[in-house]
């Protein structure tokens, strides 16, 4: 799927998304608005068909909707019916906000009808929380009442952080770039330099063990850097890397101008580099730091039957999928337990999450980021995990040849490798997937805590993905185990 601005020549495609009363009149007006910098339309395209749109208005008759060079209004937010409930609307909204913030815009407004609960919680997730006006609109004979919601870029606390630790005297631009399910990341340009600032999940940071985990990871990345591995490490101020600003926790990093690779960008040369990089990490001496081994091999059987029962009681749409997969989940769980029991006899400290999103590339040279998962791992287990990701198994396009290139490169560079039972250990890599599935099922079903609606939806997006990923992995895992001898 492609996210982009629409061109004037393809405006007719918008008829696929909305039944206009007089499209030719609309087309005439929108051509004028786009040509004069009053509006822009951003779309999602799949197979040359438009399946979603958002209109950005830079200049409105309403003084609350837009402010020149500061605030824009987002409207005509539509996703084709066949593509709804797949998270595409949120991805499009995120894309539009990020693109407009690059223009220096810091405020966004949206109109939300009183009875549109789905839109309300989506906008709340994107920090549209302040009601600044009340309006009314009539469309096709129906009158809507709506609130005008305002979103401001999260710069005030970032400015405090910047000034407190002498990262600059003012912020020139702050753009949210990504963050995943737990954290948020901002690209912050100041009058002094450019930084990546991570806002940590407040709920997780209430657990003191989280501070210890992050600080341990910093020690691991420091040793890696001292031994010639290119890393991005947190900036330290007053002997701390985690900084509290008005109840929120942040980490700051120097900005790295590298880029992430997409699955289609992973060449044989890249695979060779990845194998060599993993070997270098496994060759490091971490004997002067320790982690709790007992917490690194969670061997247990998940109570899938209880989760299925709750899903049925709560009438979750994924209930039937769980029922169909219950036997395979228990089978995988059994095999992962056997693999983890075998794996724990040979553990080293490593990165443990050396996947595409955690490596930045400059001219085919890798820089490793996000060391927070660092801890004890069986080297063969991590090797298989890395191979699976970089051979594109994670996106359902597994390439066995790339898998082999990474393995061979690793074996040529690693020291003191202990030969192990590959057929048994390969299942250990599925533990993370089934544990993550359990975690998201518990969030969706509100076990142990009550979650907001948007958090439940995020969990259910993960459930859909994990159900697919686990099934796909099982179709490939035997081939890998039977074809490789390590």
N, C-alpha and C positions, 0 to 999 in steps of 0.2 A: 504494500500500500504506500502511496505517496501523499505527503502533506505539502500543500503549496498555495500560492496565490492563483486565482483564476485569471485568464486572459480575456480581453474583450471579445476575441473571436469565438470563444466557446461558451458564451453566456447562455445560449440555447439549451445547454446541458442541464441548467438549473431546473428546467421544467420536470426533470425526473424526480425532484425532491419536493416540489410544492405545486399545487394546482392554482396557478395565478388566474385572477379574473380577467385581466387584460395584460398579457405578458409583453406585448409589443410596447405598450406605454411604460411598463416597468423597465424594460430593456433600454428604452430611450433615456429615462431618468438615471439609471445606474451607470450607463456609459458616460453621461455628463458628470456624475459624481466622482467616478473613478478617475476620469481624465483631469478633473480639477482638484484632486487630492482630498476630496470630502469623504470618500469611502474606499474601502477595499474589501474584497471577498476572498476568504481562505477556504479551501476545500480538501476533502479526502478523495483520492481517486484509486480505483481498483479496476484493472483491465480496461482502461480508458473510459470507465463509467464513474460519474461523480456519485458518491454515496453519503456525503456529509458536507455541511457548509456553516460558516459563521461570517457575518458581516461586521466589519469594524468601521465605526463612524468617528471621524476626526473632528467634524464640525456639525453641531446640532443646534436646532432652534431653542432647545432647553438648556439653560445655563448650568444646570446640575449634571447633565449627562456628559458634557465635554468641556475641557479647558485647554486652550491652545498649548501644544507642546508638553502638556502635563497629563491630561485625562482623555480617554476615549470611551465610547459606548459600544458594547458587544450585543448584537441582535441577530435575528434570523438564524438561530442556532438549531440546525436540523440534521437528523441522521435518518437515512432511508430505513423504512420499516423492517426490511429483511436483515438489516445489520444492527438493529438495536439490541441492548442488553449484552453487549460484547465489550464494553469499555471504550469503544471508539470515540464517543462523545467527549469523554474525559481526556483522551489523548489529543484530540483536536483542540480542545480548549487550552490544554497545557502548551501545545505547539504555538497557538496564536499568541498567548500571553508572552511566551519566550521571544517570539519574533518581534512583537511590538515593543517589548522592553529594550530590545537592541536599538530601537529608534530613540531611546531616552525617555519614553513614556513610563510614568510611575504609578498612575491610577487608572482603574478600570471600573465601569459601571455596567450593570445588567438590570433588566426589568423582569421580575418574577411574579407570575400570577398567584393569587392567594391559594388556589387549589392545586397548584403544581408541586406536589411534595417531592417528586423525583428531582426536579430542577433545583429545588431549595437545598437538598442535602448535597448535590453535586457542587453547587456554588459555595456552600459553606465549607466544603473540603478545600476549595481554592481561596479561602479567606475572604469571600464576599459576605461580610458580617454586619456592616454598618448600613442601616436604613437612612437614606438622606432625602427621600422624597416619596410621594404617593401619587400614582397616576391612573389614568383610565384610557382605554383604547378600544375602538370598535373595528372588528375585522369580519368581513362576510356576514354582517348583520348581527354579530355577537359582541357584546360589550364585556371587556375584561378589566378588572381592577388589579393593580400590581404595585409592588414595592420596588423602588429603585435602590439597588444595593451597590455599595462602594467597596472596592478592594484597593488597598494601598500596598505598595511594595514593602517588604519586611526590612526596612532600612534603619529604623530608629535604634534598635538594639545592636544592629551591625555597626552603626556609627559609634556607639558607645565602646564596642569592642575595639574598633579601629583606633580610636583616640586613646583608650586606656593602655594599649600595648604598642603605641607609636607605629602603627601600620600606615599612618597618614593623618593629615589634619581634616580631610573631608572625603566623602565617597563621591566619585564621579558617576559610576554606574554599578548597580547590583542586580544580577539576573539569577533567578532560580534555574539551575541546570538539570538536576536530577536528585534522587534521594532514596528511591526504593520504598519499601514498606515501612521502614522504621525512621530513617533520618532524612533531613533535607540538606541539599548542597547548594551553595551560592557562589557564583563567580563575581568577585568584588574588585572593582578597579578604583583605586584611590589616587590622590595626587602624588603618591610616593611609589607605588608598585601595584601589581595585580596578585590577588590571592584567591584560593578556594577556601570557603568557610563552611564548615559542617555544623548544622544545628542538630544536636543529638535528641533522640526520643526521650521526652521528659519522664514518661512512665518507667522506662527501662533504667533511667539514671537514678530512680529512687532506690534501686538495689545497689548496695555498696559493692557487691561483687562485680558490677559492671565497670566501676572505676578501676578495679584491679585487673580486669580482663584487658581493658584498653591500655593501661600502663604496661602490662606484660607485653602486649603486641608491639608497643613502642620500643621496648628493649630488643625484641627480635629484629625489628626493621633496622635498628641502629647497628647491630652486629652485621647484618647483611650489607649495609652501606659501607661499613668499615672494611669489608672484604671485597669491595669492587662491584657490588650489585647496585644498579641504579634504582633508587627508591624515592618515594615522596613521603617525607616524615612530617609530623606535626611540629609547628613552631612552639618553642618553649618560652614561657614568660614566668619569672619568679619561681622557677623549678617546677612548673606545672604545664601540662599540655591540654587539660580540660578546664574551661573557664566559665564561670557562672555570671550571667548578666540578667538581672531582674527575673530570677527564677528559671531561666533557660540555660542550657549548657551548650558550649560551642568549642570547636577545635579549628585552628587556622593552619593553612598550608601555603607555601609559595605556589603560585600558579604554574602548572606544567603545560606547555603548548603542544604536547603530543596529542594523538587521536586514538580512539578505539577502532578496532577492526570489526567489520561486519563478516558474517560467515563466508560470503563470496570473496573476501579479501585474503583469506587464509591460504597462502601458497605453501608449496613444499619447503621453500626456504624458511618461511615463518615457523613451520612445524619443527624443522631442524633446530631453530633458535630456541623454541619453547622447551624441547627436550634437554638442550644444553643448560638453559636457565634453571630448570627444575633440579638438574644434577648439581649445579653450583650451590643451590640452597641446601640440598641434602648433604653436601660435603662440609657445611659450616659447623663450627664447634660452638654449641650453645651450653656447654657444661657449667658455665658460671651463672646460669639462670634456670629456674625450675617452674614447672606448672604442675597442677594436681592431676596425676595420671588417672586417679579414680573417677574423675569427672569426664574423661575423654572417651571412654568405652561404655556407653550406656546400654548394656545388654538387658533387654526386657521384651516382653510380649505385649503389644498394644491391644487394648480391649476394643477391637473393631465392632463386635456385636452390640455393645452398649451404644457406640456412636451411631450405628445403623438404626437402632431402636429410637434414639432421640430424633434422628433425621426424619423418621416416619411420623413420630408424634408431632413434630413441628412442620410437617408437610413441605419439606425441603425438596426443591426440584431435582437435586442430585441424588435423592434417595435410591432410585432404581439403579443408577450407576454403581452405587456402593453395594447393593445387594448382588448385582452381577459379578462384582469384583471381589467379594468377601473372601472366597477361597484362595484366590491368588494373593491377596494381601496377607493372609495368614501364612501362606507358603513362602512368600518373600521375607516376611518377618522372621520365620524360622531359619531361613538360609542366611539372612544378615546376622542373626545372633551367632550362628555357627562360625561365620566369617570373622566377626568381631572378636570372638573368643580366641580364634586362631591368630588374629592380627596383633593382639595385645602383647604377645611375646616379643615383638620387635617394633619398638616405637622410637621415633625421633621427633624433634621439634621442627616445624615447618610452617609455611604460609597457610596451607589448607584451603585456599580459595583462589587458586591461580587460574581463573577463567577469563574469558575475553574482556569482560567489563572492568577487570582489575589490572589490566596492563595498558599503558599508553605507549604509542610508537612514534619515534622520530627517525625517519630515514632507516626503517627496518631495525632500529635499536630499541629494545624494550625498557620501560620504567615500571616497576611494580608498585601499585598503590593498594590502599585498603587492607592493612595487615591485621585488622581487628579479630579475624578468625584464627590467628596464630595459636598453635598449641601442639600437643602430641598427636602423631598420626603414624600409621604403618606406611613406609615408603612406597610399597607396591600399590597399596590402596590409593594413595594420592596420585601415583603415576597413572593409574587407570582413570581416575577422575579427570585429571588434566587432559589425557588423551581423548576421552569421550567428548569433552567440551570443545577442544580445538579441532577435532575431526568432525565437528558439527552434529554430533549425536543429540545435543541439547535442543536442536531446532528440527529434529526429525529428518535429517539429511546425512546420516552417518556415512563417512568415507573411510573404509578400512585401510586404504593405502596411507592416508595421512596418520592414522592411528599407528601404523607400523613405523613410519618415519620418526615420530616422536619417541617411540620406545627405543629404536636403534640409536638415536642421538643421545638419549638419556644413558643407555648402557655403556656407550663409548666414553662418557664423561664422568660418570659417578664412581666414587671410590668405595671399596669394601661392600659391594652390593651382596646381600644375602638372598640366595635363590629360594623362592617360596612357591606354595601351591596356588598357581594363578586361578585355576578353576574354582577354588574355594573362595579366595580373597576378592574376586571380582564382584561378588554379591554384597560385599561391605559397602560399596558405593551407593547401593540403593537405600541404605539406612537413612541417610539425610533426607531423601525424597519422601519416604513413608513417615518419618518423624515430622517433617514439615507439613505433610498432609494431615497428620493427627492434630498438629498445632492449629492449622487453619480450620479444621472441622470444629475444634473446641471454640474457636472465636466465632464461627458462624452460628454455632448452637448455643453461644453464651454460657459455656461451662466455665466455672471458676470466676467469672466476672461478667459484667454487662457491658456490651460494646455499642458504640454509636452506629447508626445505620450505614454510614459510609465505610466504617471499619469492617462491618459484616460483608459488605459488597466486595471490598478488596480481598477479604478472605475467600469468598466464593469464586472470585476470578482465579485465585491461586488453586483452588480445588479443581476447577475445570482443567487448568493447565497440567497439574500434577497427575490427574487421572490419565491424561493422554501420555505424558512423559513416561510414567511407570509402565504403561502397556507397551509403548514403543521400545523402551529399554529392554524389556523382556524378550522382544522379538530379535534383538541383536546380540544379547549377552552371551548366548550359547556359542554363536559363531566366533565371537572374540575369544572366549575361553578355549575353544577347541583349536583355534588357529594359531595361537601364540604360546610359545614356551619360553618362560622367563626363569 
